[in-house]
Amino acid sequence: MRKYKCKYDIEFQDIKEILDFMDDHYADKTAFIYKSKDRKSQTEISFHKFRQDVDSVGAYLLSKGLKGKRIVVIGPNSYPWMIAYYGIVVNVGVVVPLDKGLPEDEIINSLKKCKADAIVYDESLKMDFEKIIAMDGIVAETLIPMSDLAQDRLPEYAPLVEKYRSEFKVIDKHAVDIILFTSGTSADAKAAQLTQRNIASCIAAMRKVEPIYEDDVVMIFLPLHHAFGCTGTLMFLSNGCTNVFCSGLKYVQKELVEYHISAFFCVPLIIEAIIGKVLKTAEKEGKLQKLETGRKISKALMKMGIDVRRKIFKDVIDGLGGKLRFLISGAAPLDLKTLEYATDFGLLTVQGYGLTETAPTIASESYFYRRPGSVGHAMPGVEVKINDPDEDGIGELYARGPNIMKGYLDDDEANAKVFVNGWFNTGDLARIDEDDYIFITGRKKNVIVLKNGKNIYPEEIEALIDEIPYVTECVVSGQEVGEDYRLVVTIVYDPEEESIKTLSREEVQELANYDIEKINQDMPTFKRIKQVYLRTEPFEKTTTQKIKRRTVKVGEEN
């Protein structure tokens, strides 16, 4: 097993141990900051108060007769969401976070599938939960609005802690305590059953690999119902970091500056937007050439072991709050040009890889181990292998370790497919180079098989098309036309992009055809795109901004 250069070596066994560790080591530090809905005031929560609030909520839920029950938590990111989640998982029963952005019928289906006994919900959701729990197939009987968990209500529950402490659940680190639904990008969502040990092992591994410091200030942006968002936040908390709830997408830039954010974990779309804004501002102010010259100078100095990037690009760093140093990207591949710019500006930017089923991290880059295009090495304690590699070394990525789920809820057929001789089949295609760096090449379900038997990995071609300036996103698909089965691409373009904003739709089509043909010239014949479809409406996505490929209708334009 690879020996990691790391700061910590704590093998957490369960989530309660992590919360107690935080209280013991960082009690008086600020754990959370959040603004009121009108953004005119803010609240700061210490680590010790957070730990107390978790127990208060746990006792309150026990007083409702929910010991050992499955409890759904649904709503936007908030402090009440956090204490509901941890109050349940540490003290009460099984927590089931649901995506507030799902259509109501999918939420109803999820409630039926997980057989939830109670629902903790945010009143901002436009759903009649009283009506929902009266439906056939819904077993939930208890509804708890998140307003019950607001700061002004928590003192009411403090006296309940001593009364119900003896009923706080005894932690079994290998028991199913968390049910997370997968994002369902290429198939219907499944309910992954996770244990506290799964989560704790991920936290311990990430602490060993990533450079996180007690004085870091982190922005909570990713949805907490998602494995990446929830586990990532707990990882930063375990290091004593202050975590700021982002007030919304339009406030990201402002709050990076306001709170002097130093670390940020998010999806590629956000990092690409941040770097894109830096470049557009430089271009608008006539400083783009100066910026590019600075990059050349800093790269030359870096080769001599001299790092002056943050001095050269002080204006860039100051525009991002002055303290931003570390970006963690996950859920999808990060554009390599964006990665290069971020690195050149002095922002340590790493990519991670994992799934809901793996709690979530399987692999990650770190300060010491980075290679462009890769997702780094397998995490400490996690083993990986390529199953049945082809001539290019590409095959399905298998993993095993303490982070692997216990299985899908009530789905023996799916479990039989993903668990193979003690290994978990990720369903992703990958290769591992001679230095153990993992390169994800695509999803097996996304592979396009031509009639001549050739396999096409659409993500590889999409990465090239995404480099076209006016392309905001694209999906490469197979399309049957008579006896032919050809490759086509559906492109979402930005009509306001500088290079095309004066062009008509027909002219954009001509330009797109031309740009795709240039890409085709460097491709083997069987990988060439034969038809380009255009649209301006974005593709349907999950809450972590992954395209739901199964909803993309080939040939549909708008």
C-alpha positions as CSV (number, residue, x, y, z in Angstrom):
1,M,0.0,0.0,0.0
2,R,1.2,3.5,-0.9
3,K,2.7,5.4,2.0
4,Y,1.1,8.8,2.1
5,K,2.7,12.0,3.3
6,C,0.1,13.2,5.8
7,K,-0.6,15.3,8.8
8,Y,-3.0,13.0,10.7
9,D,-3.3,9.3,11.5
10,I,-6.6,8.9,13.3
11,E,-8.8,6.0,12.4
12,F,-12.3,7.1,13.2
13,Q,-14.7,4.3,13.7
14,D,-18.1,6.1,13.7
15,I,-19.7,9.5,13.3
16,K,-20.3,9.9,17.0
17,E,-16.6,9.5,17.6
18,I,-15.9,12.3,15.1
19,L,-18.5,14.7,16.8
20,D,-17.0,14.0,20.2
21,F,-13.5,14.6,18.8
22,M,-14.5,17.9,17.4
23,D,-16.1,19.0,20.8
24,D,-13.0,17.9,22.7
25,H,-10.5,19.7,20.4
26,Y,-12.3,22.8,19.1
27,A,-15.1,23.4,21.6
28,D,-15.0,27.2,21.6
29,K,-14.1,27.7,17.9
30,T,-16.8,28.8,15.4
31,A,-18.1,25.7,13.5
32,F,-20.8,27.4,11.4
33,I,-21.8,30.8,10.2
34,Y,-25.1,31.4,8.4
35,K,-27.0,34.5,7.4
36,S,-30.7,35.2,8.0
37,K,-33.0,34.9,5.0
38,D,-32.8,38.7,4.4
39,R,-29.0,38.5,4.7
40,K,-29.1,41.4,7.2
41,S,-27.8,39.4,10.2
42,Q,-25.7,36.3,10.8
43,T,-25.4,33.6,13.4
44,E,-22.3,31.9,14.6
45,I,-22.4,28.4,16.1
46,S,-19.4,27.0,18.2
47,F,-18.4,23.4,18.0
48,H,-19.6,22.8,21.5
49,K,-23.0,24.3,20.8
50,F,-23.3,22.2,17.7
51,R,-22.6,19.1,19.7
52,Q,-25.2,20.1,22.3
53,D,-27.7,20.9,19.6
54,V,-27.3,17.5,18.0
55,D,-28.1,15.9,21.4
56,S,-31.1,18.3,21.9
57,V,-32.6,17.4,18.6
58,G,-32.0,13.7,19.2
59,A,-33.8,13.9,22.5
60,Y,-36.6,15.8,20.9
61,L,-37.1,13.2,18.2
62,L,-37.0,10.4,20.8
63,S,-39.7,12.2,22.7
64,K,-41.8,11.9,19.5
65,G,-41.5,8.1,19.7
66,L,-39.0,7.8,16.8
67,K,-36.4,5.6,18.4
68,G,-34.9,3.2,15.8
69,K,-37.0,4.7,13.0
70,R,-36.2,5.7,9.5
71,I,-36.4,9.5,9.2
72,V,-36.3,11.5,6.0
73,V,-34.6,14.9,6.1
74,I,-35.5,17.2,3.2
75,G,-34.8,20.9,2.6
76,P,-32.2,23.3,1.4
77,N,-28.8,23.5,3.1
78,S,-29.2,25.0,6.6
79,Y,-28.1,24.6,10.2
80,P,-31.4,23.0,11.2
81,W,-30.8,20.4,8.4
82,M,-27.4,19.7,9.8
83,I,-28.5,19.1,13.4
84,A,-31.5,17.1,12.2
85,Y,-29.2,14.8,10.2
86,Y,-26.7,14.3,13.0
87,G,-29.3,14.2,15.7
88,I,-30.9,11.2,13.9
89,V,-27.7,9.3,12.9
90,V,-26.0,9.6,16.3
91,N,-28.9,9.3,18.7
92,V,-32.1,8.1,17.1
93,G,-32.2,5.8,14.1
94,V,-31.6,5.7,10.3
95,V,-31.4,9.0,8.4
96,V,-32.6,9.3,4.8
97,P,-31.6,12.6,3.2
98,L,-33.7,13.4,0.1
99,D,-33.1,15.9,-2.7
100,K,-35.4,18.8,-2.3
101,G,-35.1,19.5,-6.1
102,L,-36.7,16.3,-7.2
103,P,-40.2,16.4,-8.7
104,E,-42.9,15.6,-6.2
105,D,-43.7,12.2,-7.7
106,E,-40.0,11.1,-7.4
107,I,-40.0,12.3,-3.7
108,I,-43.1,10.2,-3.1
109,N,-41.5,7.2,-4.8
110,S,-38.4,7.6,-2.6
111,L,-40.6,7.8,0.5
112,K,-42.3,4.6,-0.5
113,K,-39.0,2.9,-1.4
114,C,-37.2,3.7,1.9
115,K,-40.3,3.1,4.0
116,A,-39.7,6.2,6.1
117,D,-41.5,6.5,9.4
118,A,-41.1,10.3,9.8
119,I,-40.2,13.3,7.7
120,V,-38.3,16.4,8.9
121,Y,-39.0,19.0,6.2
122,D,-38.3,22.6,5.4
123,E,-41.5,24.7,5.2
124,S,-40.1,26.5,2.1
125,L,-40.8,23.4,0.0
126,K,-44.0,23.8,-1.9
127,M,-45.4,20.3,-1.0
128,D,-48.3,19.3,1.1
129,F,-46.7,16.6,3.3
130,E,-49.9,16.1,5.2
131,K,-51.5,15.0,2.0
132,I,-48.5,13.0,1.0
133,I,-48.3,10.9,4.1
134,A,-52.0,10.0,3.6
135,M,-51.2,8.3,0.3
136,D,-51.2,4.5,-0.2
137,G,-47.8,3.0,0.2
138,I,-46.5,5.8,2.5
139,V,-45.9,4.5,6.0
140,A,-44.7,7.8,7.5
141,E,-47.0,9.2,10.2
142,T,-44.8,11.9,11.9
143,L,-44.1,15.3,10.3
144,I,-41.6,17.6,11.9
145,P,-41.1,21.1,10.3
146,M,-37.6,22.4,10.5
147,S,-38.9,25.5,12.2
148,D,-39.1,23.2,15.3
149,L,-35.3,23.1,15.1
150,A,-34.6,26.8,14.8
151,Q,-32.3,28.5,17.3
152,D,-35.1,30.0,19.4
153,R,-36.7,26.5,19.9
154,L,-33.7,24.5,20.8
155,P,-33.5,25.6,24.5
156,E,-36.9,23.9,24.9
157,Y,-35.3,20.6,24.2
158,A,-32.2,20.8,26.3
159,P,-34.0,19.5,29.4
160,L,-35.0,16.4,27.4
161,V,-31.4,15.4,26.9
162,E,-31.0,14.0,30.4
163,K,-34.4,12.4,30.3
164,Y,-33.8,10.6,27.0
165,R,-30.0,10.1,27.2
166,S,-30.4,6.5,28.3
167,E,-32.4,5.9,25.1
168,F,-29.8,7.4,22.8
169,K,-28.9,4.6,20.4
170,V,-25.9,2.4,21.0
171,I,-23.7,2.9,17.9
172,D,-23.0,-0.2,15.8
173,K,-20.5,1.0,13.3
174,H,-21.4,-1.7,10.8
175,A,-25.2,-1.2,11.0
176,V,-27.1,0.6,8.3
177,D,-27.6,4.1,9.7
178,I,-27.8,6.2,6.4
179,I,-29.8,5.5,3.3
180,L,-28.7,7.7,0.4
181,F,-30.3,7.7,-3.0
182,T,-28.0,7.7,-6.0
183,S,-28.3,10.6,-8.5
184,G,-29.8,8.5,-11.3
185,T,-27.9,10.1,-14.2
186,S,-28.2,7.0,-16.4
187,A,-30.8,4.9,-14.6
188,D,-33.4,5.1,-11.9
189,A,-32.0,6.1,-8.5
190,K,-31.2,3.3,-6.1
191,A,-31.1,3.5,-2.3
192,A,-27.6,2.9,-1.0
193,Q,-27.3,1.6,2.5
194,L,-24.3,3.1,4.3
195,T,-22.8,2.6,7.8
196,Q,-21.2,5.0,10.2
197,R,-17.9,3.1,9.6
198,N,-18.2,3.8,5.8
199,I,-18.4,7.5,6.5
200,A,-15.8,7.6,9.2
201,S,-13.3,5.7,7.1
202,C,-13.7,8.3,4.4
203,I,-13.1,11.1,6.8
204,A,-10.0,9.4,8.3
205,A,-8.6,8.8,4.8
206,M,-9.2,12.4,3.5
207,R,-7.6,13.8,6.7
208,K,-4.5,11.8,5.8
209,V,-4.3,13.0,2.2
210,E,-5.5,16.6,2.0
211,P,-3.9,19.7,3.5
212,I,-6.6,21.1,5.7
213,Y,-5.9,23.4,8.6
214,E,-7.7,24.5,11.7
215,D,-7.8,28.1,10.6
216,D,-9.4,27.3,7.2
217,V,-12.7,28.9,6.4
218,V,-14.8,26.8,4.1
219,M,-17.9,27.5,2.0
220,I,-20.8,25.0,2.2
221,F,-22.2,25.1,-1.3
222,L,-22.9,21.5,-2.4
223,P,-26.3,20.0,-1.4
224,L,-25.9,18.3,1.9
225,H,-28.2,15.4,0.9
226,H,-25.5,14.4,-1.5
227,A,-22.6,12.1,-0.2
228,F,-19.9,14.5,-1.5
229,G,-21.5,17.5,0.2
230,C,-22.3,15.9,3.5
231,T,-19.1,13.9,3.9
232,G,-16.9,16.8,2.7
233,T,-18.4,19.1,5.3
234,L,-17.8,16.6,8.1
235,M,-14.2,16.2,6.9
236,F,-13.6,20.0,7.2
237,L,-15.4,20.1,10.6
238,S,-13.2,17.3,11.9
239,N,-10.2,19.5,11.2
240,G,-11.7,22.4,13.2
241,C,-12.5,24.5,10.2
242,T,-15.2,27.2,10.2
243,N,-18.0,26.4,7.7
244,V,-20.0,29.2,6.1
245,F,-23.4,28.3,4.5
246,C,-23.5,29.9,1.1
247,S,-26.5,32.1,0.7
248,G,-27.1,31.0,-2.9
249,L,-25.4,30.7,-6.3
250,K,-25.5,34.4,-7.0
251,Y,-23.7,35.2,-3.7
252,V,-20.7,32.8,-4.2
253,Q,-18.3,35.5,-5.4
254,K,-19.5,38.0,-2.9
255,E,-19.2,35.6,0.1
256,L,-15.8,34.3,-1.1
257,V,-14.6,37.9,-0.4
258,E,-16.8,38.7,2.6
259,Y,-15.7,35.6,4.6
260,H,-12.2,35.3,3.2
261,I,-12.9,31.7,2.2
262,S,-9.7,29.6,2.1
263,A,-11.0,26.2,1.0
264,F,-13.9,25.3,-1.2
265,F,-15.3,22.0,-2.4
266,C,-17.6,22.0,-5.3
267,V,-18.5,20.7,-8.7
268,P,-16.4,21.6,-11.8
269,L,-19.1,24.0,-13.1
270,I,-18.5,26.4,-10.2
271,I,-14.7,26.3,-10.5
272,E,-15.0,26.9,-14.3
273,A,-17.3,29.9,-13.6
274,I,-14.9,31.4,-11.1
275,I,-11.9,31.1,-13.4
276,G,-14.0,32.1,-16.4
277,K,-14.9,35.3,-14.6
278,V,-11.3,36.1,-13.8
279,L,-10.4,35.7,-17.4
280,K,-13.3,37.8,-18.7
281,T,-12.5,40.6,-16.2
282,A,-8.9,40.6,-17.3
283,E,-10.0,40.8,-21.0
284,K,-12.5,43.6,-20.2
285,E,-9.8,45.6,-18.4
286,G,-7.2,45.0,-21.1
287,K,-5.0,42.9,-18.8
288,L,-5.3,39.5,-20.5
289,Q,-1.8,39.8,-22.1
290,K,-0.3,40.8,-18.8
291,L,-1.9,37.8,-17.1
292,E,-0.6,35.4,-19.7
293,T,2.9,36.9,-19.4
294,G,2.7,36.4,-15.6
295,R,1.8,32.7,-16.2
296,K,4.9,32.2,-18.4
297,I,7.1,33.9,-15.8
298,S,5.7,31.9,-12.8
299,K,6.0,28.6,-14.7
300,A,9.6,29.3,-15.5
301,L,10.3,30.1,-11.9
302,M,8.4,27.0,-10.7
303,K,10.8,24.9,-12.7
304,M,13.6,26.4,-10.6
305,G,11.7,25.7,-7.4
306,I,10.7,29.3,-6.9
307,D,6.9,29.7,-6.2
308,V,5.8,33.4,-6.6
309,R,2.4,32.6,-8.1
310,R,0.3,34.2,-5.4
311,K,2.5,37.4,-5.5
312,I,2.3,37.7,-9.3
313,F,-1.4,37.1,-9.3
314,K,-2.2,39.0,-6.1
315,D,-5.0,40.9,-7.8
316,V,-6.6,37.6,-8.8
317,I,-6.3,36.2,-5.3
318,D,-7.6,39.4,-3.8
319,G,-10.6,39.4,-6.1
320,L,-11.4,35.9,-4.6
321,G,-11.2,37.1,-1.1
322,G,-7.5,37.1,-0.5
323,K,-7.3,33.8,1.3
324,L,-8.5,31.2,-1.2
325,R,-5.9,28.5,-1.6
326,F,-7.5,25.1,-1.9
327,L,-10.2,23.9,-4.3
328,I,-11.6,20.3,-4.3
329,S,-13.5,19.3,-7.4
330,G,-15.7,16.2,-7.6
331,A,-18.8,14.7,-9.2
332,A,-17.6,15.2,-12.8
333,P,-14.3,15.8,-14.6
334,L,-12.8,19.3,-14.4
335,D,-11.8,21.0,-17.6
336,L,-8.1,20.7,-17.9
337,K,-7.6,24.3,-19.1
338,T,-9.5,25.5,-16.0
339,L,-7.3,23.3,-13.9
340,E,-4.2,24.7,-15.4
341,Y,-5.3,28.3,-14.9
342,A,-6.3,27.7,-11.3
343,T,-2.9,26.0,-10.6
344,D,-1.0,28.8,-12.3
345,F,-2.8,31.4,-10.1
346,G,-1.5,29.6,-7.0
347,L,-4.8,27.8,-6.1
348,L,-4.2,24.1,-5.1
349,T,-6.9,22.4,-7.2
350,V,-7.4,18.7,-6.8
351,Q,-9.9,16.3,-8.3
352,G,-11.6,13.4,-6.4
353,Y,-13.6,10.5,-7.5
354,G,-16.2,8.4,-5.9
355,L,-19.9,7.4,-5.8
356,T,-22.8,7.5,-3.3
357,E,-22.2,3.8,-2.8
358,T,-18.6,4.4,-1.6
359,A,-19.4,7.1,1.0
360,P,-18.2,8.7,-1.4
361,T,-14.4,8.8,-1.9
362,I,-12.5,6.1,-3.8
363,A,-9.6,8.2,-5.0
364,S,-8.3,11.8,-4.9
365,E,-5.4,13.9,-5.8
366,S,-3.5,15.6,-3.1
367,Y,-0.8,18.3,-2.6
368,F,1.9,15.6,-3.1
369,Y,0.2,13.4,-5.8
370,R,-1.3,15.1,-8.8
371,R,-1.3,14.3,-12.5
372,P,-3.5,16.3,-15.0
373,G,-6.5,14.3,-16.2
374,S,-6.3,11.8,-13.4
375,V,-8.3,11.5,-10.2
376,G,-5.2,10.7,-8.2
377,H,-4.5,7.6,-6.2
378,A,-6.8,5.3,-4.4
379,M,-7.4,6.6,-0.9
380,P,-5.6,5.0,2.1
381,G,-7.3,1.8,3.0
382,V,-9.0,1.4,-0.4
383,E,-7.9,-1.1,-3.1
384,V,-8.7,-0.7,-6.8
385,K,-8.2,-2.8,-9.9
386,I,-9.2,-2.8,-13.5
387,N,-11.3,-5.7,-14.4
388,D,-10.8,-7.4,-17.8
389,P,-8.8,-4.5,-19.3
390,D,-8.7,-4.1,-23.1
391,E,-5.6,-3.4,-25.2
392,D,-5.5,0.1,-24.0
393,G,-5.7,-1.0,-20.3
394,I,-9.3,0.3,-20.0
395,G,-11.8,-1.8,-18.1
396,E,-14.3,-1.5,-15.3
397,L,-12.9,-0.1,-12.1
398,Y,-13.4,-2.3,-9.1
399,A,-12.8,-1.2,-5.5
400,R,-12.9,-2.6,-2.0
401,G,-12.4,-1.1,1.4
402,P,-14.2,0.1,4.6
403,N,-16.0,2.8,2.6
404,I,-18.1,0.4,0.5
405,M,-21.8,0.3,1.2
406,K,-23.6,-2.7,2.6
407,G,-25.8,-2.9,-0.5
408,Y,-28.8,-1.4,-2.2
409,L,-32.0,-1.5,-0.2
410,D,-34.4,-4.3,-1.2
411,D,-32.6,-4.9,-4.6
412,D,-31.0,-8.3,-4.8
413,E,-30.7,-8.1,-8.5
414,A,-28.7,-4.8,-8.4
415,N,-26.5,-6.1,-5.6
416,A,-25.6,-9.2,-7.5
417,K,-24.4,-7.0,-10.4
418,V,-22.2,-4.7,-8.3
419,F,-20.7,-7.1,-5.8
420,V,-18.2,-9.5,-7.5
421,N,-16.1,-11.8,-5.5
422,G,-15.6,-9.3,-2.7
423,W,-15.1,-6.3,-5.0
424,F,-17.5,-3.5,-5.8
425,N,-18.0,-2.8,-9.5
426,T,-18.2,1.0,-9.9
427,G,-19.6,0.8,-13.4
428,D,-17.0,3.3,-14.5
429,L,-14.4,2.6,-17.1
430,A,-10.9,3.6,-16.2
431,R,-7.2,2.9,-16.6
432,I,-4.4,2.9,-14.1
433,D,-1.0,4.1,-15.2
434,E,2.4,2.8,-14.1
435,D,2.5,5.2,-11.1
436,D,-0.9,4.1,-9.9
437,Y,-2.8,7.2,-11.0
438,I,-6.4,6.5,-11.9
439,F,-7.9,7.9,-15.1
440,I,-11.7,7.7,-15.5
441,T,-12.6,7.3,-19.2
442,G,-16.4,7.1,-18.8
443,R,-19.4,5.1,-17.7
444,K,-19.9,1.6,-19.0
445,K,-23.6,2.4,-19.5
446,N,-22.6,5.4,-21.7
447,V,-20.4,3.4,-24.0
448,I,-21.6,3.5,-27.6
449,V,-21.1,0.2,-29.5
450,L,-21.0,0.6,-33.3
451,K,-22.2,-2.1,-35.6
452,N,-18.6,-2.9,-36.4
453,G,-18.0,-3.7,-32.8
454,K,-16.0,-0.6,-32.0
455,N,-16.5,0.9,-28.6
456,I,-16.8,4.7,-28.3
457,Y,-16.3,6.5,-24.9
458,P,-18.4,9.6,-25.5
459,E,-16.9,11.5,-22.6
460,E,-13.5,11.6,-24.4
461,I,-15.0,13.3,-27.5
462,E,-17.2,15.6,-25.3
463,A,-14.1,16.9,-23.6
464,L,-12.8,18.1,-26.9
465,I,-16.1,19.6,-28.0
466,D,-16.4,21.4,-24.7
467,E,-13.2,23.4,-25.6
468,I,-15.2,25.3,-28.3
469,P,-15.8,28.8,-26.8
470,Y,-19.5,29.0,-27.4
471,V,-20.3,25.4,-26.2
472,T,-21.6,25.3,-22.7
473,E,-22.3,21.6,-22.6
474,C,-22.7,18.7,-25.0
475,V,-23.7,15.0,-25.2
476,V,-22.4,12.6,-27.8
477,S,-24.8,9.8,-28.7
478,G,-25.4,7.0,-31.1
479,Q,-28.2,7.4,-33.6
480,E,-29.7,4.8,-35.9
481,V,-30.5,6.0,-39.4
482,G,-31.7,3.2,-41.7
483,E,-29.0,0.6,-41.8
484,D,-26.4,3.0,-40.4
485,Y,-25.6,3.7,-36.7
486,R,-23.7,6.9,-36.5
487,L,-22.2,9.3,-33.9
488,V,-24.0,12.6,-33.3
489,V,-23.6,15.4,-30.9
490,T,-26.2,17.6,-29.2
491,I,-24.6,20.9,-28.3
492,V,-26.0,23.5,-25.9
493,Y,-24.5,26.9,-27.0
494,D,-24.5,30.4,-25.5
495,P,-25.9,32.8,-28.0
496,E,-24.4,35.7,-26.1
497,E,-20.9,34.4,-26.3
498,E,-18.6,37.0,-27.8
499,S,-17.6,35.0,-30.9
500,I,-21.2,34.3,-32.1
501,K,-23.5,36.9,-30.6
502,T,-24.0,38.6,-33.9
503,L,-24.7,35.4,-35.8
504,S,-28.0,33.9,-36.8
505,R,-29.0,30.4,-35.8
506,E,-28.2,29.2,-39.3
507,E,-24.8,30.8,-39.1
508,V,-24.1,29.2,-35.7
509,Q,-25.0,25.8,-37.2
510,E,-22.6,26.3,-40.0
511,L,-19.8,27.3,-37.6
512,A,-20.6,24.4,-35.3
513,N,-20.4,22.0,-38.3
514,Y,-17.1,23.5,-39.2
515,D,-15.6,23.3,-35.7
516,I,-16.8,19.7,-35.3
517,E,-15.2,18.8,-38.6
518,K,-11.9,20.2,-37.4
519,I,-12.1,17.8,-34.4
520,N,-13.1,15.0,-36.7
521,Q,-9.9,15.4,-38.7
522,D,-7.8,14.3,-35.8
523,M,-10.1,11.3,-35.0
524,P,-10.1,7.8,-36.4
525,T,-12.9,7.3,-38.9
526,F,-15.2,5.4,-36.5
527,K,-15.0,8.2,-33.9
528,R,-16.1,11.0,-36.2
529,I,-19.3,13.0,-35.5
530,K,-21.7,12.8,-38.4
531,Q,-24.4,15.2,-37.3
532,V,-24.5,18.3,-35.0
533,Y,-27.7,19.3,-33.3
534,L,-28.0,22.6,-31.5
535,R,-30.0,23.9,-28.6
536,T,-29.9,26.8,-26.2
537,E,-31.8,25.2,-23.3
538,P,-29.5,23.4,-20.8
539,F,-29.8,19.6,-20.3
540,E,-31.6,18.3,-17.3
541,K,-29.2,17.7,-14.4
542,T,-28.8,16.3,-11.0
543,T,-28.2,18.6,-8.0
544,T,-24.5,18.1,-8.4
545,Q,-24.8,19.3,-12.0
546,K,-24.3,16.0,-13.8
547,I,-26.3,15.7,-17.0
548,K,-29.1,13.1,-16.8
549,R,-28.1,11.4,-20.0
550,R,-31.1,9.2,-20.1
551,T,-33.4,12.2,-20.5
552,V,-31.5,13.6,-23.6
553,K,-33.5,12.9,-26.7
554,V,-31.2,12.5,-29.7
555,G,-32.0,15.0,-32.4
556,E,-34.2,17.2,-30.2
557,E,-33.3,20.9,-30.7
558,N,-34.7,24.2,-29.4
